[in-house]
Amino acid sequence: MMLQVLVIIVTYNGEKWIEACLNCLSKSAREASVMIIDNASTDNTKKIIKDKFPSFQLIEEEDNLGFGQANNIGMKYAVQNGFDYVFLLNQDAYVSPDTISVLASIHEKHPEFGIISPLQLDGKGKALDELFRRFIVNNYPEDFVQKIESHSGDVPEVFPVRFVNAAAWFISKECLQKVGLFHPLFYHYGEDNNYCSRSQYHGFKAGITPLAAVCHDKIYDHDRHKLLLRQIHLVPLYILLDLRKKRTHAIVGHLEDYRLLLERNKISLLRYKTIGFFGVQMDTSKQEDYI
């Protein structure tokens, strides 16, 4: 029996990319279910999805939940409905026909990896995305990256990294069940770094396979600039919650120092109780989702 894959795409004013993104998915060689969570888009994103891709499941949110919490809707659905893998895909990323089948095959052979990303190319598909390239360079010598770029073949089919961004994450059911969902402290940016640290704490590796690729057609604009500034503000928070540092505890009193930081991310401090070994804990009914 073929293992089941749920593709999860979070959209927000993505009319520039969403038709191309979903067209590519519809040509996938491996069948997969597709769930789109729209974060209250005000452009034609939802109309494009409804008119041109009626077979894909669309969930329309009334508010912008942010990247992590919107993905959590799909991730929780996948676990509750017996999917073996989820594939988190950005609205501005385009797969090849064999991307999903290759990722599933690699995952089946290497279950020690909870998260596997394909190579992320630029929008034209001609070179590694500049930021993505840095994630590899941060872990390996320059000549290793050059081997990937030259297709020399002298590269493992999947190799571990400390972090890779969540533009195209293929996550196993076992990882989801043990690690949980994205932490709601992170509205946009930082949630993937936190998730990598938690998955590695629980014994899963994050990795990249050079055998599959997506094109990441990013466009720099004023809104993206504001989000990058927000990411800078979040650096202290995801360092504090980085379980890879093997802290035995964190100091509860320092939480107050992050009041403005949390307010920027539209999170109420009243919902949080302590900072412990597993990071900021939610109320007991939901705590297990974020450990």
C-alpha positions in Angstrom: 0.0 0.0 0.0 1.4 3.4 -1.0 2.1 5.7 2.0 -0.2 8.7 2.1 1.1 12.3 1.7 -0.7 15.5 2.6 0.7 18.7 1.0 0.0 21.7 3.1 0.2 25.2 1.6 -0.4 28.4 3.6 -1.5 31.3 1.4 -1.7 35.0 2.0 -2.1 37.4 -0.9 -0.4 34.9 -3.2 -2.1 35.6 -6.5 1.4 36.1 -8.1 2.4 32.5 -7.4 -0.5 30.2 -6.4 -1.7 29.1 -9.8 1.9 28.1 -10.9 2.4 26.4 -7.5 -0.8 24.3 -7.7 -0.4 23.6 -11.4 3.0 21.9 -10.6 1.4 19.9 -7.8 -1.4 18.7 -10.2 1.3 17.2 -12.4 3.0 15.3 -9.7 3.9 11.7 -10.6 2.9 10.6 -7.1 -0.6 11.1 -5.9 -1.0 13.4 -2.8 -3.8 15.1 -1.1 -3.6 18.9 -1.0 -4.8 21.2 1.7 -4.6 25.0 1.4 -5.0 27.2 4.5 -5.7 30.8 3.4 -4.7 33.5 5.9 -7.5 36.0 5.1 -6.1 37.0 1.7 -7.5 40.2 0.3 -6.4 39.7 -3.4 -7.6 37.0 -5.8 -5.8 34.1 -4.2 -8.9 32.3 -3.0 -10.8 32.9 -6.3 -8.0 31.3 -8.3 -8.0 28.3 -6.0 -11.7 27.8 -6.2 -12.1 28.4 -9.9 -9.1 26.5 -11.2 -8.4 23.8 -8.5 -11.8 22.8 -7.1 -10.5 19.3 -6.1 -8.0 20.8 -3.6 -9.2 21.4 -0.1 -9.3 25.1 0.8 -9.7 26.3 4.4 -10.5 30.0 4.7 -9.4 31.7 7.9 -11.0 35.0 9.0 -7.7 36.3 10.4 -4.1 36.0 9.4 -2.8 33.2 11.8 0.8 33.5 10.7 2.8 30.7 9.0 3.2 28.3 11.9 -0.3 28.3 13.3 -1.9 28.0 9.9 0.3 25.0 9.1 -0.6 23.5 12.4 -4.2 23.1 11.1 -3.0 20.9 8.4 -0.4 19.1 10.5 -3.0 18.2 13.1 -5.4 17.1 10.4 -2.7 14.8 8.9 -2.0 13.1 12.2 -5.7 12.6 13.0 -6.5 11.2 9.6 -3.7 8.7 9.2 -1.4 10.4 6.7 2.2 9.0 6.7 3.9 12.3 5.7 3.2 16.0 5.4 4.8 18.2 2.8 4.9 21.8 3.9 5.2 23.9 0.7 5.4 27.7 0.4 2.9 29.4 -1.9 5.9 30.7 -4.0 7.5 27.3 -4.4 7.2 25.0 -7.5 7.8 21.3 -7.5 8.9 19.0 -10.3 6.8 16.0 -11.2 9.1 13.7 -9.3 9.7 15.8 -6.2 7.2 14.2 -3.9 8.0 10.6 -5.0 11.7 11.2 -4.5 11.2 12.7 -1.1 8.9 9.9 0.0 11.4 7.3 -1.2 14.3 8.9 0.6 12.2 9.2 3.8 11.3 5.5 3.7 15.0 4.5 3.5 16.1 7.0 6.1 13.5 7.1 9.0 16.1 8.7 11.3 15.3 12.0 9.4 12.2 13.6 10.7 12.5 16.5 8.3 13.9 16.4 4.7 14.1 19.3 2.4 14.7 19.1 -1.3 17.2 21.5 -2.9 15.7 25.0 -3.1 16.6 26.7 -6.4 16.0 30.3 -7.4 12.9 31.3 -9.2 14.4 30.4 -12.6 15.6 27.0 -11.4 19.2 27.7 -12.5 21.0 28.0 -9.2 20.7 27.3 -5.5 18.7 29.9 -3.7 21.2 32.2 -2.1 19.8 31.9 1.4 19.4 28.1 1.1 23.0 27.8 -0.1 24.1 29.4 3.2 22.3 26.7 5.2 24.5 24.1 3.6 27.7 26.2 3.9 27.0 26.6 7.6 27.4 22.8 7.9 29.8 21.7 5.2 32.9 23.0 3.4 32.5 25.1 0.2 33.7 22.2 -2.0 30.8 20.1 -0.8 28.4 22.7 -2.0 30.2 22.9 -5.3 29.8 19.2 -5.8 26.0 19.6 -5.3 26.0 22.5 -7.8 28.1 20.6 -10.4 26.0 17.4 -10.0 29.2 15.4 -9.5 27.3 12.6 -7.9 29.8 12.3 -5.0 27.2 13.5 -2.4 25.0 11.4 -0.1 21.4 11.0 -1.1 20.5 12.8 2.1 22.8 14.7 4.5 22.1 16.2 7.9 22.0 19.9 8.7 21.5 21.9 11.9 18.7 23.9 10.2 16.9 24.3 6.9 14.1 26.7 6.3 10.5 25.4 6.0 9.8 26.5 2.4 9.6 22.8 1.5 9.6 20.4 4.4 8.8 16.7 4.1 8.0 15.5 7.6 7.3 12.0 8.8 4.3 11.0 10.9 6.6 9.7 13.6 8.3 13.1 13.9 4.9 14.9 14.1 3.6 12.6 16.7 6.7 13.0 18.9 7.7 16.6 18.3 4.2 18.1 17.8 3.2 21.3 16.1 4.9 24.7 15.4 5.1 26.7 18.6 2.5 29.6 18.5 5.0 32.1 20.0 6.3 32.5 16.5 4.0 34.4 14.2 6.2 34.5 11.1 9.9 33.5 11.1 11.7 31.6 13.8 9.1 28.8 14.0 11.1 26.5 11.7 14.3 27.0 13.7 12.5 26.2 16.9 11.0 23.1 15.3 14.4 21.9 14.1 15.8 22.2 17.6 12.9 20.3 19.1 13.0 17.6 16.5 16.8 17.1 17.1 16.2 17.0 20.8 13.8 14.1 20.3 16.3 12.2 18.2 15.3 13.1 14.7 17.7 14.6 12.1 16.9 17.4 9.7 18.4 16.9 6.3 18.6 17.9 2.6 18.5 15.6 -0.4 20.2 16.6 -3.6 18.0 14.2 -5.5 14.9 16.4 -5.5 14.4 20.2 -6.0 11.9 23.0 -5.8 12.1 26.5 -7.3 11.6 29.1 -4.7 10.3 32.2 -6.5 10.8 34.8 -3.8 10.2 38.4 -4.5 11.7 41.1 -2.2 9.2 43.8 -1.4 8.4 46.2 1.5 6.3 43.7 3.3 9.0 41.1 3.2 11.4 43.7 4.5 9.2 44.3 7.5 9.0 40.5 8.1 12.8 40.3 8.1 13.0 43.0 10.7 10.6 40.9 12.8 12.9 37.9 12.4 15.7 40.0 13.8 13.6 40.8 16.8 12.8 37.1 17.3 16.5 35.9 17.4 16.7 36.2 21.3 13.5 34.2 21.6 14.4 31.2 19.5 17.9 31.1 21.0 16.2 31.0 24.5 14.0 28.1 23.3 16.7 26.2 21.4 16.8 22.7 23.0 20.0 21.8 21.1 21.8 23.8 23.8 20.9 21.1 26.3 19.8 23.4 29.0 18.4 21.8 32.1 16.1 24.8 32.7 15.5 28.4 31.8 15.0 31.3 34.1 11.3 32.1 34.4 11.8 35.7 35.4 13.4 36.6 32.1 10.0 36.0 30.3 8.9 39.5 31.2 11.8 40.9 29.2 10.1 39.6 26.1 6.8 41.4 26.6 7.2 43.7 23.6 8.6 40.9 21.5 5.5 38.8 22.2 3.1 41.7 21.6 4.7 42.2 18.1 3.8 38.6 17.4 0.2 39.0 18.5 0.6 36.6 21.4 -0.9 37.2 24.8 1.4 36.6 27.8 -1.6 35.5 29.8 -1.7 32.2 27.8 1.7 31.1 29.0 2.6 29.7 32.4 6.3 28.8 32.6 9.5 28.4 30.7 10.9 24.9 31.4 13.1 22.4 29.8 10.7 22.1 26.9 10.3 25.8 26.2 7.3 27.9 26.8 4.4 25.7 27.9 0.8 26.2 26.9 -2.2 25.5 29.2 -2.2 21.8 30.1 -4.8 20.9 27.5 -2.6 21.9 24.7 0.9 21.6 26.2 1.8 18.3 24.5 1.4 19.9 21.0 4.4 22.2 21.5 6.9 20.0 23.3 
